[in-house]
């Protein structure tokens, strides 16, 4: 249950209300984080703008890898809403339910290829303590990604950390997009 109750829809600014009604049509209900972010209309619009940029076809990191990394970031931050949504997005992008369900075991599972492993290791390091990211970490990414892709991956990781931390701290509830097993240590 969210720690902050939603406002009546009529109390959100009109442009936030448009987004909320669109979500209700698309998903059958309004997504819990939107009710929270909607309390900060300027930040909400800015976040949606960034999300639009990240979701462009020309973005240097593809949707499958972004979603896979997002699942792990959500697990590290304890955001069940984000695990749910990003697992759904990953399944939409790739259809690989086994990878979505086992991402917490990425370092030992044979399911993940070397670029995915590199991105997931980097995502964990940035999420847990970005001050320990070293030149060697960046050089390791360069084996699979260009400097523009590394920059794009880092921007995505930072965005997902902000979102997951916000949602987890305020208790944003899962939507029920995707049923995946969760590990007790996550």
N, C-alpha and C positions, 0 to 999 in steps of 0.2 A: 504494500500500500504506500502511495506517495506520502511523503512527510508534509508536503504543501498541498492543500486542496485546490482543485481547479476552480476558476471563476466561472460564473454563468457565461455562456458563449457571448451573450449580448454585451458583456463588460470588456471584451477584448476589442482592440481597434479593428475597424472594418477590414483592413487588409490582412490582419491575422485571422479574422473570422473567415475570410475567403479560403485561406490555407486549411483551416480546421474543417470546413465543410467539404473541401475537396478530398481530404483524407477520409472523412466519413463515407463519402461515396466510393472511394477506391478500396478502402480496407474494411468497411463495415462499421468502423468506429474511429474516433480521433485517437491518434497515437499519444500516449502518456507524456513523452518528453515535449511535445508541441504545446501542451497545456501549461507546462512549466516555463518553457522558453517564451511562450506568448506573453508572459508577465513582463518581459523585457523586449518590447516590439522592435527596437532598433537592432539589438543583438540578434534577435530571431531572424530578421530580414537579412542581416549580414551573414549569419550562419547559412541560411538557405542559398544566398548568393555564392558563397564558397563551395557549398555542396554542388551547385550547378556547374561551377568551373571544374571541380574534381570529376564530375560525371560526363564531361564532354568526351566524345570519341577520340579527340586529339590529345587527351591527357596522356602523359608519357608512361603511366603505369596502368595496365589493363584492369578491368572490373573484377576479374577472377582473383588476381593477386591482391588487389585492394581489399576485397571481401575476406579472403583467407587471413590476411594480416589483421583485419579488423576483428575477426572472431577471437584471435589470440589476445589482442589488446583488451577486448571486452572481458575475457576470462581473467586476465591479470588484474584488471580494475574491479572485478566483481559486479559487472553490469549485465544482469540477465536480459534486460531489454535489448542491449546491443548484441549479445550473443545470438539471441533469437532473430533479430532483423538481419544481421550480417550473415548468419548461416543461410537464411532464406535467400539473400542476395547472391551468396556463393553458389547455391544450388541453381538459381536462375542463370547465372553466368556460365557455370561449368557442368552442372548435373552430377557432380562427384560427391555424393552423400557421405561416402567413407572418409574423404578428406575433411569435410566439414565436421563430422562427428569425432574425429581423432586428432584434431589440431593441437590439443594439449600435449600430445605425444609426438609432435613433429620431429623432435631431435633423434628419436629412436625408431620411428616408423619408416618402413620402406615406401610408403605412399607418396612421399614428397620428393620432388626433384631438387637438384642443387640450387637453382635460383630461388625456389620457394624456401628452402632451408636458410639460405643467406638472408632473405627478406624477413623471415620469421625471427631469426636470431637477432637481427638488427632491431626489429620492432620491440622485442623483449628488452633489449639493452636500453633503448631510448625510453621505453615505458618505465623501467625499473629505476634507472639512474643515468640520465643522458650525459652527465658530466664524465662518465667513464668511457664514452665512445672515443675510440682512438683512431689515429691515421691507419693503423692496421685493419680496423673494422671497415673503414671506408674503402681501403684498397681491396679488401676481400669482396666487397660489393661490386667493385669495378670489373671483376671477372665476369659478371653477368649483366651489369647495368651501366649505362652511360652516366656521366655526371649530371645531366638533366634528369635522368630517371631517378638517380639517387636523391636529388633535390626534391623531385616530385614525391617520391616515397616518403621522405622525411616530413614534408608538408602534410601528407595524408596521415602519417602516424601521429603527428602533433594534433591534427584536427580530431582524429578518433580518440586520442587520449582526453582531450578537452570534453568531448561529447560523452564518453564513457564515465569519466569522473563526475561530471555534472549529473548525469542520469542516476548513477549509483548513489551519490551523496544524497540526492533528493528522493530516492526510492521509486524511480520511474518503473512502472510495472511492465512485464512482458505483454506482448500483444497476442502471442500464440501463432506466429508465422510458421514456426518450424519446431518440431519436437526432436531434440537431440539429447543424448545422454550427457550428463555432466559428472565430472569427477568430484569427489569429496574435498580434494585439496585445492580446488579452484575457487 
